[in-house]
Amino acid sequence: MTRIDARFAALKAEGRKAFVSYTMACDPDRETSMAVLRGLPGAGVDIIELGMPFTDPMADGPTIQAAGQRALAAGGSVTATLDMVREFRRTDDETPIVLMGYYNPIYARTGGVDGFLAEAAAAGVDGLIVVDLPPEEDAELCLPAQAAGLNFIRLATPTTDDRRLPAVVRNTSGFVYYVSVTGITGGPAADAAEVAPEVARIRAAAGLPVVVGFGISTPDAAEAVARVADGCVVGSAIVKRIAEGQTVDEVLGFVASLAAGAHRG
């Protein structure tokens, strides 16, 4: 059982939904990013998604694209991201961490996929979301990741129909990330009424928790979506406040309000 599995089991026993936060490693700099990362569990975050900076984040909207550019300018990289996870694990061995990013920096890394997975597992990473690897390429990273003890979390979208869904969930573990709107991060608001039947359909096919992301930016929206899913993810709305130069305490206060909304769901 991974930390992700254990966290969902604990939440289910408590009758609560999961709140998942996303931030970009090293945005706007390592010190600030590390301070936010350390504060997330105390703000009510159940699972942390940590972005790996990349030059061509095709699934992300302008807010997270800009965060990636700031992070790269500040020295962000896969190595820096793993170093942050190691540092986090010195004081927190319970909160699950999922790395979210793209395949190129992993594939191009010295030591390749196997080297990256060994480093990630040793650092304390629990799962991966790699958005540009379809199920047809599971042998590239998904299956090796699971062999290394990491969950591989797949995305389902509004265009994932009943013919495609079995392939999407076949080797998924930990949870399924349902993208609530068609498009990129930071887009239109999620509609809980539209999300509910999709969550039920995906949960039935996967036998896993379904967490909803994209288009959630307020505590009320987090509550509404969490009510019909197993949890929700907020990224762009948090990253936007980091970009505005809010203090770590201000960012974490906003995160706490989102987490409270999700936990009411």
N, C-alpha and C positions, 0 to 999 in steps of 0.2 A: 504493500500500500504506500503510495507516494504521499507527500504532504498535501497535495491537492485532493486526493481521495479522502484523506483523513479530515481535511477541513470541511468538505461537503458532508461527510458523515456526521461531524459534530454539529454543523448548522442544521441538518435535518433533524437531529435529536432535539435541538433547541427550538425547532419550529421557525427558523429564521432563513432569510434569503441572503445570498452572497453579494457583497459589494466589492467590485474589482476596479482598481484605479490604474490609469496608464500615465506614465511620465517618460520622458526621453532621458537616457543616461547622459550626463555631462551638460545638460541644458539648464541654465545658460553657461554654467561652469561646473567643474567637478564638486567643489565645496558646497555650493548651493544645492545641487542635485542630490548630493549625499545627505545633506541635512533634511531635505524633503523626504527622501527614501526612508531614512531612519524614523521619521515622524508618522509615516502612513499607518502602521498598525495601531498606534495610539489614537489616531483620528478615526478609527473604525473600519479600516480597510481589511478585508478578509483575504484577498489574493492580490498580489502586486504584479502588474505587467510593466516590464521595463524595456523601453525601446532601444534597439541597437542602431546608432546613427548610420545612415547610408545616403549616398549621393543621389539615388534615383528611387525614392519611395513612392511607387506608382499607385498604391492603394490609399495614400494619405492626401488629405486636403492641405490648403495653404498653411494652416496653423501648425500642423505637425511637420510639414515640409520645412518651414522656417525654423522649428525647433531642432530638426536634424542639422540644418546648416549652422546654427549657433553652436550646437554640440561639436560638430566637426571642426569648427574654427577654434574651439576651446580644447582641442586634442582628443575628442571623443572617438572611440573605436570599439571593436569587439573586445580587444584586450582591456581597455579601460572599463567597459561594461562588466566584464567578468571580475575585475579588481573590485568594483563597487559591490558586487554580490558577495565576494569574500569578506569584505569589510562589514557588510550588513550582518553576515552570519556570525560574526564574533559576539554579537549581543542578542541575536534573534535566530533561534533554530527551529521556529515553528511556522512562521508566516510563509506560505508558498510564493515562489517567484517564478514568473513565466517570462522568458525573453521573447520579444516580438520583433520581427524584422524580415529580412530578405535573404535569399540563398547565396547571392554572389559573395558577400564578405565571409561566409562560412566556407564555401567551396574553395575560395582563393586563399584561405588562411594556410600558413605553414603548418603542415601536419594534416591538412585536409579535414574532411568530415570527422574521421575517427579521432583525430587530435582535438578538434573543437569539442566533441561530445565528452571526451575524457576530462577536458578542462572544465567544461560546464558542470558536469556531475560533481567533480571534486570541489568546485567553488560553492556549490549548494543550490544550483538551478534545479527547478522541479519540472519545467515543461517548456515547450517551444511552440510559437505560432509563426510559421514561415509562409507568408501569404502568396508567394509566387511559385509554389510547388504543388501541382495538381495531384490527385490520387494516383494517376497513371505513373507518377515518378516516386512512389512510396519507397522504392528500393534505394533512392538517393539519400534520403535523410530520415523519413518517418520510421521505417523499420529499424535502422541502426540506432535511432534515438531511443526507441522503446527497449531495445536490447541493452542499452546503456542505463536503463532505469529512469528515463525521462518520459513524461507524457507528451504526446504529439497532438496538439489541439487543432482541429480543422474548422474552417469557416463554412457555414451554410448561408445562403443569401435568398432574397425573395425570388430569384430565378432558378433556385435549386428545386427542380420538379421531382416527382416520384420516381422517375426513371434514373435520375442522376443521384438522388439521395443515398441509395445503398452504397455506391462507390465512395461518396464523401465520408460516410460514417464508418466504413468497414474497419479501418485501422486507427480510428480516432480514439483517444483515451483522455481521462481527466474530466473534460467537459467539451461540449460543442459550443462554439461561438457563433451565435446567429446575428448576422448583419441586418439590422432592422429596416434599412432603406437602401435602395439601389444607388450606388455612387461611391463617393469617397468620404473619409472621416470629416467630421465637422459640417455635415450637410443638413438636410431638413430634419425636423423633429420627428422622433419615433411616435407611432400611433399604437398605443397598447391594445386597442380593439383589433387592429390588423395583425399585431404580433402574436396574440394569444393562440389562434388556431395553428399558426406556423410552428410555434414552440411545441404544442402538443404533438404535431405530426413528426417533428424531428426527434423529440424525446422518445416517442414510440419506436422509431426506427433505430435509434442509437442505444437506447437503454442507459443513457448518461444524462447528467444535468445539462440544461441548456441555459446559457448566459447570453444576454442580449446587449449588443453595443451599437454604436453609431446613433447620432441624433438625440442623445440624452445630455442635458446641460443644466438641469435644475433639480432640487430635492423632490419637487412634486412629480417631475417626469421620472425620476429614479424610482419613486414609490409606485407609480402607475405601472411601469414596466416590470418591476420586481414582483408585483402582485400576480402577474400572469406567466412569469418565468422562474427559473431557479436562482436568478441573480441578474445584475446589470453591470455594465462597464461604462465608465466615463473617462475620456481622454482629452479631447480637444478643449473642453471647457476648463480643465485644470491647467493644461499647457498654456492656454491663453493668458491666464493670470500670472504664470511664470514669465511669459513674454512681456507683460505689462510692468514687470519689475516689482510685483507685490512681494512683501517679506515672506520668509518661510512660515511664520506664524499665520499670516493672512491666507496663504495658500492652504495650509493644513486646516484652518478654520473652515474654509470653503469645502474642502474634502470631507470634513466631519459632518457638515450639513447634508451633503450628498449621501454619505453613508447612513445617516439617521433616516433619510427618506427611503433608501433601499431596504433598511431593516424594518421599516413600518409595512413594507409590501407583503 
